[in-house]
Amino acid sequence: MHRLDMSWNLDNIYPGGSGSEAFAAELDGLERDIAAFERSLRAAEDAPVTADLLGEWTRTAQSILARLREAESFTACLTAADVADRRAAALDDRVKNLAAAFQAVMTLYDRALGAAGDEMFEGWLSSESGPGAAAFYVVQRRERAKEKLPPEQEALAGDLAVNGYHGWGELYNTIVGRTRFRAADETGEVKTWSAGQMQNLLYHGDRGVRKAAFGSWEAEWARQADLCAEALNRIAGFRLKLYDRRGWRSVLKEPLDMNRMRPETLEAMWAAVDETRPALVRYLRRKAELLGLEQPDWHDVEAPIGAAARTVPYEEAAAFIVGRFREFSPDMAELAERAFRERWIEAEDRGGKRPGGFCTSFPIAGETRIFMTYSGTAANVSTLAHELGHAYHQHVMNDLPAFAQEYAMNVAETASTFAEWIISDSAVREASDPAEKLALLDDRLQRAVAFFMNIRARFLFETRFYERRREGLLSAEELCTLMEEAQREAYGGALGAYHPHFWASKLHFYLTDVPFYNFPYTFGYLFSSGLYARAAAEGPAFAARYAALLRDTGAMTVEDLAWKHLGVRLDDIAFWREAAAVPLKDVDAFLSLGP
């Protein structure tokens, strides 16, 4: 593959970056259209709700939603690529205000849905003026509205959240922007690194480099811990108070509803995950031996071994990913090629970027954008494949109505992790050198540890944090204690040193739009491993079935999705055990290799 540009192009979306006149005009138009939508709904408040009105309002709502998604993605890209861009931050704030205004108006839409007579509503669902492929989403909104506060109160809560609830989340971005990490690279030169650059050093092949980097990482987050604790406490306090007002007893009600998932499914999944711990502890002990250690520390878990320490050029990673995708699905490969060719990916390793990675959708343009910091590690290659999996998920849904594209995080993570399986399984099969195979198996098992242990620790921490938060504010020291206790439990005591300030360093705890941004990752990993096992058994024919499953992700619960496309029950531990057996085979293979 020819030389690729590692910076993305946003100008075909809105030219001019944070100074874009076209984007400013679009925000003005959105503001007017949201206000007009509200006037239309209020004008009919005292009149009977008709099928024609429902059709008109549903079309309007979907049009505004698609444009808001476009705007949210644009500002997310701008603020991630340059955390110091204050104009972008101001635009992001305005978009959040517009989104809050739209959500307030949607409470009126929900009230109209609820006010519609059952017979008329059912008839409208299947009529020509009905929502079509968006029917599931509309029905779900109607049912959920019954469990919330009256529309006026929900609208007020949404308005207040912009500068309160969401404001605390934005404060975290400010905190990240002010972090400065001092650490030496492999040459011994001490440099100042951004958070995004520093994360790559944490996985460096030289243990001295990563140990020093981890020390700097912990020290800097300890320096910011009081501010982070304040933000986290306030975010949780807002959620708990709102849940109490709605009469919601469980803090998991909202995240489970958002993921269209039953509590029984979550319990079955975690039960199967906990059963895997002894096998993964054996893997971690063996990895420590290969690294010449008695016991691994936190920063050793994702350390490369053997051939995995090789730096992989960006073009080589791109060619590898496209080639492996093509073996599974030509359509998936073509989408990835387009992403590289048309500069949908921001991968440049430079200062000023936000840490982490993401894929965000532009539903009107029919495109996506991927953000990461690429430094050539095996983990970077996996991340690139992961985000391209998200891009393919959106690609197969581009022609669906906006409401039908509102799929949940757990199935989103299924698509991304499935893409990782394609890459890694092919590489392991083709590896003839034992050292190379060992390194590849290690990379795969790092993913298993991440989803079965790291994510499990996050879930345990967050669950216990919310229980304690009901009683009052928690100090940074108390949060560190909770975090380390959760890590020790989830990792089965396998590590020598843990990461007590992980709660401060991890963006996911501060995302106000998505509570409990953790268990959907494990769901996606396990669900995708079950899907991949079927893909391996069925061969090329499975690609079409896979695309059909992805298209349905916005149209049903995950339990119904699994039953329709796989014929399995997700509230039964048997499926999750079967899915967990796939990555755990790698443990036996890993233990059988090496000196």
C-alpha positions as CSV (number, residue, x, y, z in Angstrom):
1,M,0.0,0.0,0.0
2,H,1.4,3.5,-0.9
3,R,2.3,6.1,1.6
4,L,-0.7,7.0,3.7
5,D,-1.5,10.3,5.3
6,M,-2.0,9.8,9.1
7,S,-4.1,12.9,9.7
8,W,-7.7,13.0,8.9
9,N,-9.7,15.1,6.5
10,L,-12.7,16.9,8.0
11,D,-13.1,19.6,5.4
12,N,-15.4,17.6,3.2
13,I,-17.8,17.5,6.2
14,Y,-17.5,21.1,7.3
15,P,-14.5,23.1,5.8
16,G,-12.4,25.3,8.1
17,G,-12.2,23.3,11.3
18,S,-13.3,25.2,14.4
19,G,-13.6,28.4,12.3
20,S,-16.0,26.8,9.7
21,E,-18.7,29.2,8.6
22,A,-20.7,26.3,7.1
23,F,-20.7,24.6,10.5
24,A,-21.8,27.8,12.3
25,A,-24.6,28.2,9.8
26,E,-25.7,24.5,10.4
27,L,-25.8,25.1,14.1
28,D,-28.0,28.2,13.5
29,G,-30.3,26.1,11.3
30,L,-30.5,23.4,13.9
31,E,-31.4,25.9,16.6
32,R,-34.2,27.2,14.4
33,D,-35.5,23.8,13.5
34,I,-35.5,22.5,17.0
35,A,-37.5,25.6,18.1
36,A,-40.0,25.0,15.2
37,F,-40.3,21.3,16.2
38,E,-41.2,22.4,19.7
39,R,-43.8,24.9,18.4
40,S,-45.4,22.2,16.3
41,L,-45.7,19.8,19.2
42,R,-47.0,22.4,21.6
43,A,-49.6,23.6,19.2
44,A,-51.2,20.2,19.2
45,E,-51.0,19.6,22.9
46,D,-54.8,20.0,23.4
47,A,-55.8,18.2,20.2
48,P,-56.1,14.4,19.6
49,V,-52.9,12.8,18.4
50,T,-53.4,11.5,14.9
51,A,-51.4,9.1,12.7
52,D,-50.6,12.0,10.3
53,L,-49.1,14.1,13.2
54,L,-47.1,11.1,14.5
55,G,-45.7,10.6,11.0
56,E,-44.8,14.2,10.6
57,W,-43.2,14.5,14.0
58,T,-41.2,11.3,13.6
59,R,-39.8,12.4,10.3
60,T,-38.8,15.7,11.8
61,A,-37.2,14.1,14.9
62,Q,-35.1,11.8,12.8
63,S,-34.0,14.6,10.5
64,I,-32.8,16.7,13.5
65,L,-31.3,13.7,15.2
66,A,-29.1,12.9,12.1
67,R,-27.9,16.5,11.9
68,L,-27.1,16.6,15.6
69,R,-25.1,13.3,15.3
70,E,-23.2,14.9,12.5
71,A,-22.5,18.0,14.6
72,E,-21.6,16.0,17.7
73,S,-19.1,13.9,15.7
74,F,-17.5,17.0,14.1
75,T,-16.9,18.7,17.5
76,A,-15.7,15.4,19.0
77,C,-13.1,15.2,16.3
78,L,-12.0,18.8,16.7
79,T,-11.6,18.6,20.5
80,A,-9.9,15.2,20.4
81,A,-7.3,16.2,17.8
82,D,-6.4,19.4,19.7
83,V,-7.3,19.6,23.3
84,A,-6.1,23.3,23.4
85,D,-8.5,24.4,20.7
86,R,-10.8,26.7,22.7
87,R,-13.0,27.6,19.7
88,A,-13.7,23.8,19.3
89,A,-14.5,23.5,23.0
90,A,-17.0,26.4,22.6
91,L,-18.6,24.8,19.6
92,D,-18.8,21.5,21.5
93,D,-20.6,23.3,24.3
94,R,-23.0,24.8,21.9
95,V,-23.7,21.4,20.3
96,K,-24.4,20.0,23.8
97,N,-26.8,22.8,24.5
98,L,-28.6,22.1,21.2
99,A,-28.7,18.4,22.0
100,A,-30.2,19.2,25.4
101,A,-32.8,21.4,23.8
102,F,-33.6,18.6,21.3
103,Q,-33.9,16.1,24.2
104,A,-36.3,18.5,26.0
105,V,-38.5,18.7,22.9
106,M,-38.3,14.9,22.6
107,T,-40.0,14.7,26.0
108,L,-43.0,16.4,24.2
109,Y,-42.7,13.9,21.4
110,D,-42.7,11.1,24.0
111,R,-45.8,12.5,25.6
112,A,-47.5,12.6,22.2
113,L,-46.6,8.9,21.7
114,G,-48.1,8.1,25.1
115,A,-51.2,10.1,24.4
116,A,-51.9,8.2,21.2
117,G,-54.6,5.6,21.6
118,D,-53.4,2.1,21.6
119,E,-55.5,1.0,18.6
120,M,-54.5,4.1,16.5
121,F,-50.8,3.7,17.5
122,E,-50.7,0.1,16.6
123,G,-52.3,0.9,13.2
124,W,-49.9,3.7,12.6
125,L,-46.9,1.5,13.3
126,S,-47.7,-0.7,10.3
127,S,-49.1,2.0,8.0
128,E,-47.3,3.7,5.1
129,S,-47.0,6.9,7.2
130,G,-45.6,4.8,10.1
131,P,-42.0,4.6,11.3
132,G,-41.1,1.6,9.2
133,A,-37.7,0.2,10.2
134,A,-37.7,2.6,13.2
135,A,-40.7,1.0,14.8
136,F,-38.8,-0.7,17.5
137,Y,-37.1,2.5,18.6
138,V,-40.4,4.4,18.6
139,V,-42.2,1.7,20.7
140,Q,-39.3,1.6,23.1
141,R,-39.4,5.4,23.6
142,R,-43.1,5.2,24.3
143,E,-42.6,2.5,26.9
144,R,-39.6,4.2,28.6
145,A,-41.4,7.6,28.8
146,K,-43.8,5.9,31.2
147,E,-41.0,5.3,33.6
148,K,-39.7,8.9,33.7
149,L,-40.7,12.2,35.2
150,P,-43.4,14.3,33.6
151,P,-42.1,16.0,30.4
152,E,-41.6,19.4,31.9
153,Q,-39.5,18.0,34.7
154,E,-37.4,15.8,32.4
155,A,-36.9,18.9,30.2
156,L,-35.8,20.9,33.1
157,A,-33.4,18.2,34.3
158,G,-31.9,18.1,30.8
159,D,-31.4,21.9,30.7
160,L,-29.8,22.0,34.1
161,A,-27.5,19.0,33.1
162,V,-25.7,21.0,30.4
163,N,-23.9,23.2,32.9
164,G,-24.1,20.8,35.8
165,Y,-24.0,17.1,35.0
166,H,-22.4,17.4,31.5
167,G,-20.2,20.3,32.7
168,W,-18.4,18.1,35.2
169,G,-17.7,15.7,32.3
170,E,-16.2,18.6,30.4
171,L,-14.1,19.6,33.3
172,Y,-12.4,16.2,33.0
173,N,-11.4,17.1,29.5
174,T,-9.8,20.3,30.8
175,I,-8.0,18.3,33.4
176,V,-6.6,16.0,30.8
177,G,-5.5,19.0,28.7
178,R,-3.4,20.3,31.6
179,T,-1.6,17.0,32.4
180,R,2.1,16.9,31.7
181,F,4.1,13.7,31.9
182,R,7.9,13.6,32.2
183,A,9.5,10.3,31.2
184,A,12.5,9.0,29.3
185,D,12.2,7.3,25.9
186,E,14.2,4.2,24.8
187,T,17.3,6.5,24.2
188,G,17.2,7.7,27.8
189,E,16.2,11.2,26.8
190,V,13.7,12.7,29.2
191,K,10.8,14.4,27.4
192,T,7.5,15.9,28.2
193,W,4.6,13.9,26.8
194,S,0.9,14.4,26.3
195,A,-1.5,11.9,27.8
196,G,-2.1,10.3,24.4
197,Q,1.7,9.8,23.8
198,M,2.3,8.6,27.3
199,Q,-0.2,5.8,27.0
200,N,1.9,4.2,24.3
201,L,5.0,4.4,26.5
202,L,3.2,2.4,29.1
203,Y,3.2,-0.6,26.7
204,H,6.8,-0.1,25.6
205,G,9.0,-3.2,25.0
206,D,11.7,-2.0,27.3
207,R,10.6,-2.6,30.9
208,G,12.7,0.2,32.2
209,V,10.9,2.7,29.9
210,R,7.5,1.5,30.8
211,K,8.1,1.2,34.5
212,A,9.4,4.8,34.6
213,A,6.5,5.9,32.4
214,F,4.0,4.2,34.7
215,G,5.6,5.9,37.7
216,S,5.2,9.3,36.0
217,W,1.6,8.4,35.0
218,E,0.6,7.5,38.5
219,A,2.3,10.6,39.9
220,E,0.6,13.0,37.5
221,W,-2.8,11.5,38.1
222,A,-2.2,11.6,41.8
223,R,-1.5,15.4,41.3
224,Q,-4.8,15.8,39.5
225,A,-6.7,13.4,41.8
226,D,-8.6,15.9,43.9
227,L,-10.1,17.6,40.8
228,C,-10.9,14.2,39.3
229,A,-12.6,13.1,42.5
230,E,-14.7,16.2,42.6
231,A,-15.9,15.7,39.0
232,L,-16.6,12.0,39.5
233,N,-18.5,12.6,42.8
234,R,-20.7,15.3,41.2
235,I,-21.5,13.2,38.1
236,A,-22.5,10.3,40.3
237,G,-24.5,12.6,42.6
238,F,-26.5,14.0,39.8
239,R,-27.3,10.5,38.4
240,L,-28.4,9.2,41.8
241,K,-30.6,12.1,42.5
242,L,-32.3,11.9,39.1
243,Y,-32.7,8.1,39.5
244,D,-34.3,8.6,42.9
245,R,-36.8,11.2,41.4
246,R,-37.7,8.7,38.7
247,G,-38.2,6.0,41.3
248,W,-35.4,3.8,39.9
249,R,-33.8,1.7,42.6
250,S,-31.0,0.1,40.7
251,V,-28.1,2.2,39.3
252,L,-27.9,-0.4,36.6
253,K,-31.4,0.3,35.2
254,E,-30.3,3.1,32.8
255,P,-27.2,1.3,31.4
256,L,-29.1,-1.9,31.0
257,D,-32.0,-0.1,29.2
258,M,-29.5,1.7,27.0
259,N,-28.0,-1.6,26.0
260,R,-31.4,-3.2,25.5
261,M,-30.3,-6.0,27.8
262,R,-31.9,-7.8,30.8
263,P,-30.2,-8.1,34.2
264,E,-30.3,-11.9,33.9
265,T,-28.1,-11.6,30.8
266,L,-25.5,-9.5,32.6
267,E,-25.5,-11.9,35.6
268,A,-25.0,-14.9,33.3
269,M,-22.2,-13.2,31.5
270,W,-20.3,-12.2,34.6
271,A,-20.7,-15.6,36.1
272,A,-19.0,-17.1,33.1
273,V,-16.3,-14.5,33.2
274,D,-15.5,-15.2,36.8
275,E,-15.0,-18.9,35.9
276,T,-12.2,-17.9,33.5
277,R,-10.1,-16.2,36.2
278,P,-7.9,-19.2,37.2
279,A,-6.9,-19.9,33.5
280,L,-6.0,-16.2,32.9
281,V,-4.0,-16.1,36.2
282,R,-1.9,-19.1,34.8
283,Y,-1.3,-17.1,31.6
284,L,-0.2,-14.0,33.6
285,R,2.2,-16.1,35.7
286,R,3.7,-17.7,32.6
287,K,4.1,-14.3,30.9
288,A,5.9,-13.0,34.0
289,E,8.4,-15.9,33.6
290,L,9.0,-15.1,30.0
291,L,9.6,-11.5,30.9
292,G,12.1,-12.6,33.6
293,L,9.9,-11.5,36.5
294,E,8.6,-13.3,39.6
295,Q,5.3,-11.5,39.2
296,P,3.9,-9.0,36.7
297,D,3.0,-5.5,37.7
298,W,0.2,-3.5,36.1
299,H,2.4,-2.1,33.4
300,D,3.6,-5.6,32.4
301,V,0.2,-7.0,31.6
302,E,0.2,-5.5,28.1
303,A,3.9,-5.5,27.6
304,P,5.0,-7.1,24.3
305,I,7.1,-10.3,24.2
306,G,9.4,-11.5,21.5
307,A,8.3,-10.5,17.9
308,A,5.5,-8.4,19.2
309,A,8.0,-5.7,20.2
310,R,8.6,-5.0,16.5
311,T,7.4,-1.7,15.3
312,V,4.8,-2.1,12.6
313,P,4.7,0.7,10.0
314,Y,1.3,2.3,9.5
315,E,1.1,1.3,5.8
316,E,2.0,-2.3,6.7
317,A,-0.7,-2.4,9.3
318,A,-3.2,-1.0,6.8
319,A,-2.4,-3.6,4.2
320,F,-2.5,-6.4,6.7
321,I,-6.0,-5.3,8.0
322,V,-7.5,-4.8,4.5
323,G,-6.1,-8.2,3.4
324,R,-7.5,-10.1,6.3
325,F,-10.9,-8.3,6.1
326,R,-11.1,-9.3,2.4
327,E,-10.8,-13.0,3.4
328,F,-13.9,-12.7,5.4
329,S,-15.9,-10.0,3.4
330,P,-15.0,-8.0,0.3
331,D,-17.4,-5.4,1.4
332,M,-15.7,-5.0,4.7
333,A,-12.3,-4.7,3.0
334,E,-13.6,-2.1,0.6
335,L,-14.8,0.0,3.4
336,A,-11.5,-0.2,5.2
337,E,-9.6,0.7,2.0
338,R,-11.8,3.8,1.6
339,A,-11.2,4.9,5.2
340,F,-7.4,4.8,4.6
341,R,-7.6,6.3,1.1
342,E,-10.0,9.1,1.9
343,R,-8.3,10.0,5.2
344,W,-11.0,9.0,7.6
345,I,-8.3,8.2,10.2
346,E,-6.4,10.5,12.6
347,A,-3.4,8.4,13.7
348,E,-0.5,10.8,13.9
349,D,1.7,10.5,17.0
350,R,2.0,14.1,18.2
351,G,1.4,16.3,21.1
352,G,-1.9,18.0,21.9
353,K,-4.1,15.0,21.2
354,R,-6.6,13.5,23.6
355,P,-5.6,10.0,24.8
356,G,-7.5,6.9,23.7
357,G,-9.3,6.0,20.5
358,F,-12.8,6.1,19.0
359,C,-14.8,5.8,15.9
360,T,-17.6,8.4,15.3
361,S,-20.2,8.5,12.6
362,F,-21.4,11.2,10.2
363,P,-24.8,9.7,9.2
364,I,-25.6,12.5,6.6
365,A,-22.2,12.3,4.9
366,G,-22.4,8.5,5.1
367,E,-18.9,8.4,6.5
368,T,-17.0,7.7,9.8
369,R,-13.9,9.1,11.4
370,I,-11.4,7.2,13.5
371,F,-9.2,8.7,16.2
372,M,-6.1,7.1,17.7
373,T,-2.4,7.7,18.3
374,Y,-0.4,5.2,16.2
375,S,3.1,4.3,17.3
376,G,3.5,0.9,15.6
377,T,2.8,-1.4,18.5
378,A,0.8,-4.7,18.1
379,A,-1.9,-3.1,20.4
380,N,-2.1,-0.1,17.9
381,V,-2.8,-2.5,15.0
382,S,-5.5,-4.2,17.1
383,T,-7.0,-0.8,17.9
384,L,-7.0,0.2,14.3
385,A,-8.9,-3.0,13.3
386,H,-11.2,-2.4,16.3
387,E,-12.2,1.0,15.2
388,L,-12.6,-0.1,11.5
389,G,-15.0,-2.7,12.8
390,H,-17.1,0.1,14.2
391,A,-16.9,1.9,10.9
392,Y,-18.2,-1.3,9.1
393,H,-21.1,-1.5,11.5
394,Q,-22.2,2.0,10.6
395,H,-21.6,1.3,6.9
396,V,-24.1,-1.5,6.7
397,M,-26.7,0.7,8.5
398,N,-26.2,3.9,6.5
399,D,-29.4,3.5,4.5
400,L,-31.7,2.9,7.5
401,P,-33.8,5.7,9.2
402,A,-32.0,7.7,11.9
403,F,-33.9,6.0,14.7
404,A,-33.0,2.5,13.4
405,Q,-29.3,3.5,13.5
406,E,-29.5,4.1,17.2
407,Y,-27.8,0.8,18.2
408,A,-26.5,0.2,21.7
409,M,-22.9,0.2,22.9
410,N,-22.7,-3.6,23.6
411,V,-23.5,-4.5,20.0
412,A,-21.3,-1.7,18.8
413,E,-18.4,-3.4,20.7
414,T,-19.5,-6.7,19.2
415,A,-18.7,-5.3,15.7
416,S,-15.4,-3.8,16.7
417,T,-14.2,-6.9,18.5
418,F,-15.3,-9.2,15.7
419,A,-13.0,-7.2,13.4
420,E,-10.1,-7.8,15.9
421,W,-10.9,-11.6,15.8
422,I,-10.5,-11.6,12.0
423,I,-7.1,-10.0,12.2
424,S,-5.7,-12.0,15.1
425,D,-7.0,-15.4,14.2
426,S,-5.6,-15.2,10.7
427,A,-2.2,-14.1,12.0
428,V,-2.0,-16.9,14.5
429,R,-2.9,-19.5,11.9
430,E,-0.3,-18.3,9.5
431,A,2.5,-18.0,12.0
432,S,5.1,-20.8,11.5
433,D,7.7,-19.6,13.9
434,P,7.0,-20.6,17.5
435,A,8.3,-17.2,18.9
436,E,6.1,-15.3,16.5
437,K,3.1,-17.5,17.4
438,L,3.8,-17.0,21.1
439,A,3.8,-13.2,20.7
440,L,0.6,-13.3,18.7
441,L,-1.1,-15.5,21.3
442,D,0.1,-13.1,24.0
443,D,-1.5,-10.2,22.1
444,R,-4.8,-12.0,21.9
445,L,-4.7,-13.0,25.6
446,Q,-4.0,-9.4,26.5
447,R,-7.4,-8.7,25.0
448,A,-9.0,-11.5,27.1
449,V,-7.3,-10.0,30.2
450,A,-8.6,-6.6,29.3
451,F,-12.2,-7.7,28.9
452,F,-12.4,-10.4,31.6
453,M,-10.2,-8.7,34.3
454,N,-9.7,-5.0,33.6
455,I,-13.3,-4.4,32.6
456,R,-14.5,-6.6,35.4
457,A,-12.5,-4.4,37.8
458,R,-14.0,-1.2,36.4
459,F,-17.5,-2.7,36.8
460,L,-16.8,-3.8,40.4
461,F,-15.3,-0.4,41.2
462,E,-18.2,1.6,39.7
463,T,-20.9,-0.5,41.3
464,R,-19.3,-0.2,44.7
465,F,-18.6,3.5,44.2
466,Y,-22.3,4.2,43.5
467,E,-23.3,2.3,46.6
468,R,-20.9,4.4,48.7
469,R,-21.8,7.6,47.0
470,R,-25.3,7.4,48.3
471,E,-23.9,8.0,51.7
472,G,-21.8,11.0,50.7
473,L,-18.7,12.2,48.9
474,L,-15.7,10.0,48.5
475,S,-12.1,11.3,48.8
476,A,-9.5,10.6,46.2
477,E,-7.8,8.3,48.7
478,E,-11.1,6.3,49.2
479,L,-11.5,6.1,45.4
480,C,-8.0,4.7,45.1
481,T,-8.7,2.1,47.8
482,L,-11.9,1.0,46.0
483,M,-10.1,0.8,42.7
484,E,-7.2,-1.3,44.0
485,E,-9.6,-3.6,45.8
486,A,-11.6,-4.2,42.6
487,Q,-8.4,-4.8,40.6
488,R,-7.1,-7.3,43.1
489,E,-10.3,-9.2,43.0
490,A,-10.7,-9.1,39.2
491,Y,-7.1,-10.1,38.6
492,G,-7.2,-12.9,41.2
493,G,-4.3,-11.3,43.0
494,A,-2.0,-12.1,40.1
495,L,-0.2,-8.8,40.0
496,G,2.5,-7.4,42.2
497,A,1.6,-3.7,41.7
498,Y,-1.8,-2.3,40.7
499,H,-3.0,1.1,39.3
500,P,-4.9,2.8,42.2
501,H,-5.4,6.0,40.2
502,F,-6.9,4.2,37.2
503,W,-10.3,5.8,38.1
504,A,-8.7,9.3,37.6
505,S,-6.9,8.4,34.3
506,K,-9.8,6.7,32.6
507,L,-12.0,8.9,30.5
508,H,-14.9,6.4,30.5
509,F,-15.8,7.1,34.1
510,Y,-16.5,10.7,33.2
511,L,-18.7,10.2,30.1
512,T,-22.0,11.6,31.1
513,D,-24.0,10.4,28.1
514,V,-23.2,6.7,28.8
515,P,-23.2,5.4,32.4
516,F,-21.3,2.2,33.2
517,Y,-19.1,2.5,30.1
518,N,-17.6,-0.9,30.9
519,F,-19.7,-4.1,30.8
520,P,-20.7,-3.6,27.2
521,Y,-17.1,-4.1,26.2
522,T,-17.1,-7.6,27.8
523,F,-20.4,-8.3,26.2
524,G,-19.1,-7.3,22.8
525,Y,-15.9,-9.4,23.3
526,L,-17.7,-12.5,24.2
527,F,-20.6,-12.2,21.8
528,S,-18.2,-11.6,19.0
529,S,-16.1,-14.6,20.0
530,G,-19.3,-16.7,19.7
531,L,-20.0,-15.1,16.3
532,Y,-16.5,-15.7,15.1
533,A,-16.7,-19.4,16.0
534,R,-19.8,-19.7,13.8
535,A,-18.0,-17.7,11.0
536,A,-15.1,-20.2,11.1
537,A,-17.5,-23.1,10.9
538,E,-19.7,-21.7,8.1
539,G,-17.1,-20.1,5.9
540,P,-17.7,-17.3,3.4
541,A,-21.5,-17.6,3.7
542,F,-21.4,-16.2,7.2
543,A,-20.4,-12.7,6.0
544,A,-24.0,-12.0,4.7
545,R,-25.5,-13.3,8.0
546,Y,-23.1,-11.1,9.9
547,A,-24.1,-8.0,8.0
548,A,-27.8,-8.9,8.5
549,L,-27.2,-9.2,12.3
550,L,-25.5,-5.8,12.4
551,R,-28.4,-4.2,10.5
552,D,-30.8,-5.5,13.2
553,T,-28.8,-4.2,16.1
554,G,-31.0,-1.0,16.2
555,A,-34.2,-2.9,15.9
556,M,-34.4,-5.4,18.8
557,T,-33.1,-6.3,22.2
558,V,-29.8,-8.2,22.4
559,E,-31.7,-11.3,23.6
560,D,-34.0,-11.2,20.6
561,L,-31.0,-10.5,18.3
562,A,-29.1,-13.6,19.5
563,W,-32.2,-15.8,19.3
564,K,-33.1,-14.6,15.7
565,H,-29.6,-14.9,14.2
566,L,-27.9,-17.6,16.4
567,G,-30.7,-19.5,18.1
568,V,-29.2,-19.0,21.6
569,R,-30.4,-17.6,24.9
570,L,-28.3,-14.9,26.4
571,D,-29.7,-15.3,29.9
572,D,-28.3,-18.8,30.0
573,I,-24.7,-19.2,31.2
574,A,-24.2,-22.0,28.7
575,F,-23.8,-19.6,25.8
576,W,-21.3,-17.4,27.7
577,R,-19.3,-20.5,28.7
578,E,-19.2,-21.6,25.1
579,A,-18.1,-18.1,24.0
580,A,-15.4,-17.9,26.8
581,A,-14.0,-21.2,25.7
582,V,-12.8,-19.7,22.4
583,P,-10.2,-17.2,23.9
584,L,-9.3,-19.6,26.7
585,K,-8.0,-22.1,24.2
586,D,-5.3,-19.6,23.6
587,V,-4.1,-20.1,27.2
588,D,-3.4,-23.7,26.6
589,A,-1.6,-22.9,23.3
590,F,0.4,-20.1,25.0
591,L,1.5,-22.4,27.9
592,S,2.7,-25.0,25.5
593,L,5.0,-22.7,23.7
594,G,8.2,-20.9,24.7
595,P,11.5,-21.9,26.1
